[in-house]
């Protein structure tokens, strides 16, 4: 990891932590609404064009200062046509494993303080993946927390020829447009990025 990336990551973490808590709650609410509306529209467009509709959504359990997706996940989990999963670290420096989740799934605290489903079951590969995103560019480059798990996971799915729509979930203060930032060779770009200010990189329509 380059020193420039380490310094930039610390800067973005500080900016995120300095946000007003009420604005963060409101921003998270707006993001949940936009995701819900987009998925409904996306599924309808795919159905109208004769394509299969996405069934499996890999989300994430928000950490402190990340946008809270919890109420949206609970809402999606009640829908019979959607199946949710959450990421789990099962081996260091390996791709994430997604385990099924619904509102009755017991949880446990795992690596890095992340909440994971307390089960050994493995979910199918996701059709849509929501990716926690610290920093982003307007072309879909992502800066995470430096461990590389999501980059390895996206690369692994790509190597399997499995198509997944990847959506970065970020605060607008993570916009890297004004910074000297070059993604690393192993970094995997995202299809779209959603922030509290709207879609920084538009979500697919079909």
Secondary structure, DSSP 8 states (H G I E B T S, - for coil): --HHHHHHHHHHHHHHHTS-HHHHHHHHHHHHHHHHHHHHHHHHHHHHTT-----EEEE----TTS---HHHHHHHHT-TT-EEEEEE--STTS--EEEEE-TT--EEE-GGG-EEES--------SEEEEE-SEE-TTS-EE-SSS-HHHHHHHHHHHTT---EEEEE--GGGB-TTS-----TT----SEEEETTEEEE-----
